[in-house]
């Protein structure tokens, strides 16, 4: 049996980006304990470390023209990311933004590599404005080109660098796409300093009523003889319960379906806007199904497909095309496959592994694979089985199971608009190696199963998802391998709320609970969460102005008198999403209730734990807690 430190030293390599010459890759890899930027010159060569910090790097993107890249990094998990430029020849790193009190969200390089764009809440913490900055300027060198009025994200420059594609989110299931015409804003002079950001109007491309997702938008290539891109590729559920691949004609403003998702979502698309080559993915019961092809520039909804690449693991993403789009890099993962980067030849589908992130000497054959299960819960109108709703989930059993004596951890994802997928988890494999079974449900409200399923926990239906957990536990109690008296729940963020709600709503089901950066009180959470995200969260949970009484009613803190199972609460002091006060108040009241409680707060972490030493301490204590109570 290996200890938790060994499992947490299993490495991951991901976030690949091709250098401008097409022969070099940058990757993110956690060899030092937190993800840093590394570069490789050839497949499975010894990578060169390029950043040397104690903080986690969130992304890295090569310039399309120069041997330099921009990467993002916050401090202590505060999510106020700054943008840095790394000169790949000299190794010199320079902070380009120097506004540590503000968030900076990457928007991409211009095609000539002279400028980059980003959104930031510098002017007003609650909204994101659009900025453009020359590559060699720092600090105050960014030009504010448009003031925002909400959560704005950039989806890239048009092929001629005259426009920016902008996404505005009202919730995770409702967005609009806009275009910011930089040439028009400067009266065709190109002088960004002449822009009055207060007067710039973004053109709404997707006006609509109700909730509609417009996501993963990319510019189409410019046809021969034309001056600009004729449209956009995107995924949307405008005409379907699931996300479909569509083409938006910018001249006629018509939307045409290119590929249906069917029962499953088209998760997203990556397009090279010079060649029209693309990769799009379908999320089939949590597994990735890739389609590789090339659009016809003269007829943008027509395309040819190339052979599907044979990749290990079943989960893939993070596509980055090479300069000529003859190949692309992406990362892959699976239950028994730790994350690594592969490069795929577009036309042949041939794959080559570029990274060999080690497994800390733990035999790969010892890793356990999950099975997809479906658990009957109650239906959308309160029906009981057999007319109920099916909750999908992934069950993984340890190598040895004594009939009826195997303890199980029910690990509940956050979001709630998220989905547990069969990707590699060193923590899960550690507990499996210790003899625990692992169950990961995707209760109503989860993404990946259509818009209707995702909406079944909205506002007043919040506790229906908690009832799904009860159904899953009752199903586990009937499983021949599981000990019905040794079932624990674990979850982070919104999953932490689900843990606390499950413990207080159904106290007789649990042997123990583990709450990681979870919500204990919806009212104080919404009052204290970052200003930039409050409106998005109220769209999901309910608003303080209109739903305060209901939010108080369902908050676990107000039902703590029902709590019986031992509780372990872990949190980061710098958490901007779910402030640490949520942990403090639930611990205080649970202890007053006489429940055995542990508390662990990390002073240098935010919404989750990124530093290796902290992760080792956290999961070693979680293991000890479970051994004591489960």
C-alpha positions in Angstrom: 0.0 0.0 0.0 1.4 3.4 -1.0 0.9 6.5 1.1 -0.9 9.7 0.0 2.3 11.6 -0.7 3.3 9.0 -3.3 -0.1 9.2 -5.0 0.0 13.0 -5.0 3.4 12.9 -6.7 1.8 11.3 -9.8 2.3 14.0 -12.4 0.1 15.6 -15.0 1.0 17.3 -18.3 -1.6 19.4 -20.1 -2.3 22.9 -21.5 -0.1 22.5 -24.6 0.6 25.4 -26.9 2.7 25.2 -30.2 5.5 27.7 -30.6 5.5 29.9 -33.7 8.0 27.7 -35.6 5.8 24.6 -35.0 8.6 22.5 -33.6 8.4 23.4 -29.9 5.6 22.9 -27.4 4.9 24.6 -24.1 3.1 22.6 -21.5 1.9 22.9 -17.9 3.3 20.2 -15.6 3.2 19.9 -11.8 6.6 18.2 -11.3 7.6 20.8 -8.7 4.3 20.4 -6.8 2.4 23.2 -8.6 1.9 23.6 -12.3 4.7 25.5 -14.0 5.5 26.2 -17.7 7.8 23.7 -19.4 8.9 23.4 -23.0 9.8 20.4 -25.2 11.8 20.3 -28.4 10.7 16.8 -29.5 8.4 14.0 -28.4 9.1 12.5 -24.9 12.3 14.6 -24.6 13.5 15.9 -21.3 11.4 19.1 -20.8 12.9 22.4 -19.8 11.4 24.2 -16.8 10.7 27.8 -17.7 8.9 29.2 -14.6 10.0 28.8 -11.0 7.4 30.0 -8.6 5.5 28.6 -5.6 2.2 29.7 -7.3 0.2 27.7 -9.9 0.4 28.8 -13.5 -3.1 28.8 -15.0 -2.4 28.9 -18.8 0.4 29.6 -21.2 0.1 30.8 -24.8 2.9 31.2 -27.4 3.1 34.3 -29.6 2.2 33.4 -33.2 5.3 35.2 -34.4 8.0 35.4 -31.7 9.8 33.1 -29.3 7.8 34.4 -26.4 4.7 33.4 -24.5 2.2 34.9 -22.1 1.1 33.0 -19.0 -1.3 33.7 -16.1 -0.7 33.3 -12.4 -2.4 34.5 -9.2 -1.1 34.7 -5.6 -2.2 32.4 -2.9 -5.3 31.2 -4.7 -6.9 34.7 -4.7 -7.8 34.4 -8.4 -6.6 37.9 -9.2 -4.5 36.6 -12.0 -1.8 38.7 -13.6 -0.4 38.2 -17.1 3.3 37.6 -17.6 5.5 37.5 -20.7 8.3 34.9 -20.9 11.1 35.4 -23.4 11.9 31.9 -24.5 15.4 32.8 -25.6 16.6 34.7 -22.6 14.3 33.2 -19.9 13.4 36.7 -18.7 9.9 37.0 -17.2 8.1 40.3 -17.0 4.8 41.2 -15.3 2.7 42.8 -18.0 -0.4 43.9 -16.0 0.9 44.8 -12.5 -2.6 45.3 -11.0 -2.7 42.8 -8.2 -6.0 44.0 -6.9 -7.7 43.0 -10.2 -8.5 39.9 -12.2 -7.2 39.5 -15.7 -8.8 37.0 -18.1 -6.8 36.1 -21.2 -8.3 37.0 -24.6 -5.6 35.9 -27.0 -2.8 37.2 -29.2 -3.4 39.2 -32.4 -2.4 37.2 -35.5 0.7 39.5 -36.0 1.8 38.9 -32.4 2.0 42.7 -31.8 -0.9 42.9 -29.4 -2.9 40.9 -27.0 -6.4 41.4 -25.5 -7.9 40.6 -22.1 -10.8 41.5 -19.9 -10.4 42.8 -16.4 -12.4 44.3 -13.5 -9.9 47.1 -12.9 -12.4 49.9 -13.2 -15.2 48.2 -11.2 -14.8 44.9 -9.3 -18.2 43.7 -10.3 -17.8 44.0 -14.1 -15.3 43.1 -16.8 -14.0 45.7 -19.3 -12.1 45.0 -22.5 -8.4 45.9 -22.9 -5.9 45.7 -25.7 -2.1 46.0 -24.9 1.0 46.1 -27.0 3.3 43.1 -26.4 6.2 45.2 -25.1 4.2 47.5 -22.7 3.6 46.8 -19.0 1.5 48.1 -16.1 -0.6 51.0 -17.3 0.2 50.3 -21.0 -3.1 48.6 -21.6 -5.8 50.6 -23.5 -9.4 50.4 -22.3 -11.3 49.9 -25.5 -14.8 49.2 -24.2 -16.5 49.4 -20.8 -18.5 46.3 -19.9 -21.7 45.8 -17.9 -21.3 42.3 -16.7 -19.3 39.1 -17.1 -17.4 39.5 -20.4 -15.0 37.0 -21.9 -13.0 37.3 -25.1 -13.1 34.5 -27.7 -10.3 35.8 -30.0 -9.4 38.2 -32.7 -10.9 38.1 -36.2 -8.5 36.7 -38.9 -7.7 40.3 -40.0 -7.3 41.5 -36.4 -9.9 44.2 -36.9 -12.5 42.8 -34.5 -12.7 41.0 -31.2 -15.3 38.3 -30.4 -16.9 38.8 -27.0 -19.1 36.5 -24.9 -21.4 37.9 -22.2 -22.6 35.4 -19.6 -25.9 36.0 -17.7 -25.6 32.5 -16.2 -23.8 29.2 -17.0 -26.8 28.3 -19.3 -27.4 31.7 -20.8 -25.0 33.8 -22.9 -24.8 36.2 -25.9 -22.1 36.7 -28.4 -21.0 40.2 -29.4 -18.5 41.8 -31.8 -16.3 44.7 -30.9 -15.2 46.4 -34.2 -11.9 48.1 -33.3 -11.5 49.7 -36.7 -14.9 51.3 -36.5 -14.3 52.5 -32.9 -11.1 54.3 -34.1 -12.7 55.8 -37.2 -10.5 53.4 -39.3 -7.3 55.0 -38.0 -6.3 52.1 -35.9 -5.3 54.4 -33.1 -6.7 52.7 -30.0 -5.9 55.8 -27.8 -8.6 57.7 -29.8 -11.3 55.3 -28.5 -13.9 56.6 -26.0 -14.6 53.4 -24.2 -17.8 54.8 -22.7 -19.3 55.3 -26.1 -18.2 52.0 -27.8 -21.2 49.8 -28.5 -20.8 46.0 -28.9 -22.9 44.5 -31.7 -25.1 41.7 -30.3 -25.1 38.7 -32.7 -27.4 36.5 -30.7 -30.4 38.4 -29.2 -32.8 36.0 -27.7 -35.4 35.3 -25.0 -35.1 32.7 -22.2 -31.9 30.7 -21.5 -29.8 29.8 -24.5 -26.2 28.8 -24.5 -23.8 30.3 -27.2 -20.4 28.9 -26.4 -17.0 27.9 -27.8 -17.2 30.5 -30.6 -14.5 30.7 -33.3 -14.0 32.8 -36.4 -14.4 31.1 -39.8 -11.6 31.4 -42.3 -11.7 34.2 -45.0 -12.6 32.9 -48.4 -10.5 33.7 -51.4 -11.3 37.2 -52.7 -13.1 38.3 -49.5 -11.9 40.9 -47.0 -13.2 39.5 -43.8 -14.5 36.4 -42.0 -18.1 35.6 -43.1 -19.2 34.0 -39.9 -18.6 32.1 -36.7 -18.7 28.4 -35.6 -20.1 27.8 -32.1 -22.1 25.4 -30.0 -25.6 26.2 -28.9 -28.8 24.7 -27.5 -31.1 27.3 -29.2 -33.0 24.6 -31.1 -32.3 21.6 -29.0 -32.1 20.3 -25.5 -28.4 19.4 -26.1 -25.6 21.5 -27.5 -25.2 21.4 -31.3 -22.5 22.6 -33.6 -23.7 25.6 -35.6 -22.6 28.2 -38.0 -23.6 31.9 -37.6 -23.6 33.8 -40.9 -22.6 37.4 -39.9 -24.1 39.0 -43.1 -27.6 37.4 -42.8 -27.5 36.7 -39.0 -28.8 33.2 -39.7 -27.8 30.2 -37.6 -27.5 26.8 -39.3 -26.9 23.5 -37.6 -23.6 21.9 -38.8 -23.6 18.8 -36.6 -26.2 17.6 -34.1 -25.3 16.3 -30.7 -28.2 14.0 -30.6 -28.7 12.6 -27.1 -25.3 14.1 -26.1 -23.7 17.6 -26.1 -21.2 18.9 -28.6 -18.9 20.1 -25.9 -16.9 22.6 -28.0 -14.9 23.2 -31.2 -11.4 24.4 -32.0 -11.0 26.0 -35.4 -7.8 27.2 -37.2 -9.2 30.4 -38.8 -6.5 30.3 -41.6 -7.2 26.8 -42.9 -10.6 26.0 -41.6 -9.4 22.8 -40.0 -11.2 21.9 -36.8 -11.6 19.5 -34.0 -14.9 19.2 -32.1 -15.9 16.9 -29.3 -19.1 15.2 -28.2 -19.6 14.3 -24.5 -21.0 10.8 -24.7 -22.0 9.7 -21.1 -18.9 11.5 -19.9 -16.5 10.1 -22.5 -15.0 12.2 -25.3 -15.8 11.5 -28.9 -13.6 13.5 -31.3 -14.3 14.6 -34.9 -11.4 16.0 -36.9 -12.0 17.8 -40.3 -11.7 20.8 -42.5 -14.4 23.3 -43.4 -14.9 24.6 -47.0 -14.2 28.3 -46.9 -16.5 28.9 -49.9 -19.3 26.9 -48.3 -18.8 27.2 -44.5 -21.3 24.6 -43.4 -19.7 21.9 -45.7 -16.7 20.0 -44.4 -14.7 16.8 -44.9 -13.6 14.6 -42.0 -10.3 12.9 -41.3 -9.6 9.6 -39.4 -10.4 9.8 -35.7 -7.2 9.7 -33.6 -6.7 6.7 -31.3 -6.0 8.2 -27.9 -5.8 6.5 -24.5 -8.0 7.2 -21.6 -11.3 8.2 -23.0 -11.2 11.9 -22.0 -9.4 14.5 -24.3 -9.4 18.3 -24.6 -7.3 21.5 -24.8 -6.7 21.5 -28.6 -3.8 23.7 -29.9 -3.1 23.7 -33.7 0.4 24.0 -35.0 1.2 27.0 -37.3 0.1 25.3 -40.5 -2.7 23.3 -38.8 -1.2 20.1 -40.2 -1.3 18.8 -36.6 -2.6 19.6 -33.2 -1.7 19.0 -29.6 -4.2 18.0 -26.8 -4.2 16.3 -23.4 -5.7 13.0 -22.6 -6.8 11.3 -19.4 -8.8 8.4 -18.1 -9.6 6.4 -15.0 -6.3 4.5 -15.2 -4.4 7.0 -17.4 -2.7 10.1 -15.8 -2.9 13.2 -18.0 -0.4 13.5 -20.8 0.0 15.5 -24.0 -0.3 13.9 -27.5 0.2 15.4 -31.0 -2.1 14.3 -33.8 -1.5 14.5 -37.5 -4.7 16.1 -38.9 -5.1 14.2 -42.2 -4.1 10.7 -41.0 -5.1 10.7 -37.3 -1.7 9.3 -36.4 -0.8 10.1 -32.8 2.5 10.6 -31.0 2.9 11.0 -27.2 5.0 14.1 -26.3 5.0 13.9 -22.5 5.6 11.0 -20.1 4.4 12.3 -16.8 5.4 9.7 -14.3 3.2 7.8 -11.9 5.6 8.1 -8.9 6.6 4.5 -9.3 3.1 3.2 -8.7 2.3 0.4 -11.2 -0.3 1.6 -13.8 -2.0 -1.8 -13.7 -2.9 -1.1 -10.0 -5.2 1.7 -11.0 -8.9 0.8 -11.0 -11.4 1.5 -13.7 -15.0 2.8 -13.1 -18.3 1.6 -14.5 -21.2 3.8 -15.6 -24.3 3.2 -13.4 -27.8 4.6 -13.5 -29.8 5.0 -10.3 -33.5 5.6 -10.2 -34.6 8.6 -8.2 -38.0 10.4 -8.1 -39.2 12.1 -11.3 -39.4 15.7 -12.2 -43.0 16.0 -10.9 -42.5 14.0 -7.7 -43.2 10.6 -9.2 -41.7 7.5 -7.5 -39.9 4.7 -9.4 -40.4 3.1 -11.8 -41.5 6.4 -13.4 -38.6 8.3 -11.8 -35.5 10.0 -13.2 -32.3 8.1 -13.7 -29.2 9.6 -12.1 -25.9 8.6 -13.8 -22.7 8.0 -11.9 -19.4 6.3 -11.9 -18.7 3.4 -9.5 -15.2 2.2 -8.9 -14.5 -0.8 -6.7 -11.2 -1.7 -5.0 -9.3 -4.8 -6.1 -10.6 -6.8 -3.1 -14.2 -6.5 -2.0 -15.5 -8.6 0.9 -19.2 -9.1 0.4 -21.1 -6.5 2.2 -18.0 -5.1 4.0 -16.6 -2.5 1.6 -16.7 1.1 2.8 -17.6 3.7 0.1 -17.0 7.4 -0.4 -19.7 9.3 -2.3 -17.8 12.1 -3.9 -20.1 14.9 -5.1 -19.0 17.4 -7.7 -19.3 21.2 -7.5 -20.7 23.6 -9.9 -23.5 22.7 -9.8 -23.4 23.0 -13.6 -20.5 20.6 -13.8 -20.1 16.9 -14.5 -18.0 14.2 -13.0 -16.2 12.4 -15.8 -14.0 9.3 -15.8 -10.7 11.2 -15.8 -7.7 10.3 -13.7 -7.7 11.2 -10.0 -4.8 10.3 -7.8 -6.9 10.9 -4.7 -9.5 8.5 -5.8 -6.9 5.9 -6.7 -5.3 6.3 -3.3 -8.6 5.6 -1.5 -9.3 2.6 -3.8 -5.9 1.3 -2.9 -6.8 1.6 0.8 -9.9 -0.6 0.2 -12.6 2.1 -0.2 -15.1 2.0 -3.0 -15.8 5.3 -4.8 -19.1 6.6 -6.2 -19.3 9.8 -8.2 -22.9 10.8 -9.0 -24.1 13.3 -11.6 -27.3 14.4 -9.8 -30.0 16.6 -11.5 -28.5 20.0 -12.2 -25.3 18.5 -13.6 -24.2 19.5 -17.1 -23.6 16.9 -19.9 -27.1 15.5 -20.0 -29.1 18.3 -21.7 -30.5 21.7 -20.6 -33.6 20.2 -19.1 -31.7 17.9 -16.8 -29.4 20.8 -15.8 -32.3 23.0 -14.8 -34.0 20.5 -12.5 -32.2 21.9 -9.4 -32.7 25.6 -10.1 -33.7 27.8 -7.1 -36.8 26.3 -5.5 -35.9 22.8 -6.8 -32.5 22.9 -5.1 -33.2 20.2 -2.6 -34.4 17.8 -5.3 -30.7 17.2 -6.1 -30.0 16.4 -2.5 -32.8 13.8 -2.6 -31.0 12.3 -5.6 -28.0 11.7 -3.2 -30.4 9.8 -0.9 -31.5 7.6 -3.8 -27.8 6.9 -4.7 -27.0 6.0 -1.1 -30.0 3.7 -0.9 -28.8 2.0 -4.2 -25.3 1.6 -2.7 -26.7 0.1 0.5 -28.3 -2.6 -1.7 -25.0 -3.3 -3.6 -23.6 -6.7 -2.6 -20.1 -5.3 -2.1 -21.0 -2.3 0.1 -21.2 -2.1 3.9 -24.4 0.0 4.4 -23.1 1.3 7.7 -19.8 2.6 6.3 -20.9 5.3 3.7 -19.1 8.7 3.8 -19.8 11.8 1.6 -17.2 14.2 0.3 -17.4 17.3 -1.9 -15.9 20.6 -2.7 -17.4 24.1 -3.3 -21.1 23.5 -4.2 -20.3 19.8 -3.6 -19.4 20.9 -0.1 -22.9 22.3 0.3 -24.3 19.0 -1.0 -22.3 17.2 1.7 -23.6 19.5 4.4 -27.2 19.3 3.1 -27.1 15.5 2.8 -25.8 15.2 6.3 -28.5 17.4 7.8 -31.4 16.2 5.6 -30.6 12.5 5.8 -28.5 12.1 9.0 -29.2 8.3 9.3 -27.4 7.5 6.0 -23.9 8.6 6.8 -20.9 7.5 8.8 -19.0 10.7 8.1 -18.8 13.8 5.9 -16.0 15.9 4.4 -16.7 19.5 3.4 -14.0 21.1 1.2 -14.5 24.9 0.6 -18.3 24.4 0.8 -21.3 26.6 1.2 -22.9 26.4 4.7 -25.2 29.5 4.4 -26.4 30.7 1.1 -27.2 34.2 2.4 -23.7 34.9 3.8 -22.1 33.2 0.8 -23.9 35.5 -1.6 -23.3 38.5 0.5 -19.5 37.9 0.7 -18.6 36.2 -2.6 -16.6 38.2 -5.1 -18.5 41.1 -6.6 -17.7 39.9 -10.1 -19.6 36.6 -9.7 -22.6 37.4 -7.4 -25.0 38.0 -10.3 -24.1 34.8 -12.0 -24.5 32.8 -8.8 -27.9 34.4 -8.0 -29.1 33.3 -11.4 -28.5 29.7 -10.3 -29.3 29.8 -6.6 -31.8 32.6 -6.2 -31.3 36.3 -5.3 -30.9 37.9 -1.9 -33.6 40.4 -2.8 -36.3 38.0 -3.8 -35.4 34.5 -2.4 -33.7 35.3 1.0 -36.3 33.3 3.0 -35.9 30.3 0.8 -32.1 30.5 0.8 -32.2 30.6 4.6 -34.5 27.6 4.7 -32.3 25.3 2.7 -29.0 26.5 4.2 -27.4 23.6 6.2 -26.3 26.1 8.9 -30.0 26.5 9.8 -30.6 22.8 10.0 -27.4 21.8 11.9 -29.5 20.5 14.8 -30.1 17.4 12.6 -26.4 16.7 12.1 -25.1 13.5 13.6 -22.2 12.2 11.6 -18.6 13.3 12.3 -17.6 16.2 10.1 -14.3 17.4 8.6 -14.2 20.9 7.2 -11.3 22.2 5.0 -10.9 25.6 3.5 -8.5 28.1 2.0 -8.0 31.5 3.8 -7.9 33.4 0.5 -11.0 31.9 -1.1 -12.7 34.6 -3.2 -15.6 32.4 -4.3 -16.8 30.8 -1.1 -15.2 32.9 1.7 -13.6 31.1 4.6 -16.4 32.4 6.9 -18.6 29.6 5.6 -16.2 27.0 7.2 -15.9 28.9 10.4 -19.6 29.2 11.0 -20.4 25.5 10.3 -17.6 24.3 12.5 -18.7 26.5 15.4 -22.3 25.4 15.2 -21.5 21.7 14.7 -19.3 21.7 17.7 -22.1 23.4 19.7 -24.3 20.5 18.6 -21.8 18.0 20.1 -20.8 16.5 16.8 -17.1 15.4 16.4 -15.6 18.1 14.1 -12.1 18.6 12.6 -11.1 21.9 10.9 -8.1 22.6 8.6 -7.6 26.1 7.1 -4.7 26.8 4.8 -3.4 30.4 4.9 -1.9 30.3 1.4 -4.7 28.7 -0.5 -8.0 29.8 -2.1 -10.9 27.9 -3.6 -9.2 24.5 -3.4 -5.7 23.4 -2.7 -2.9 23.7 -5.3 0.3 23.4 -3.4 1.7 19.9 -3.0 2.6 20.2 0.7 -0.9 21.4 1.5 -2.5 18.7 -0.5 -0.5 16.0 1.2 -1.5 17.4 4.6 -5.1 17.7 3.7 -5.6 14.2 2.3 -3.5 12.6 4.9 -5.8 14.1 7.5 -8.8 13.1 5.5 -7.6 9.5 5.3 -7.0 9.5 9.1 -10.5 11.0 9.7 -12.1 8.3 7.5 -10.1 5.5 9.1 -11.3 6.7 12.5 -15.0 7.1 11.7 -15.6 4.8 8.7 
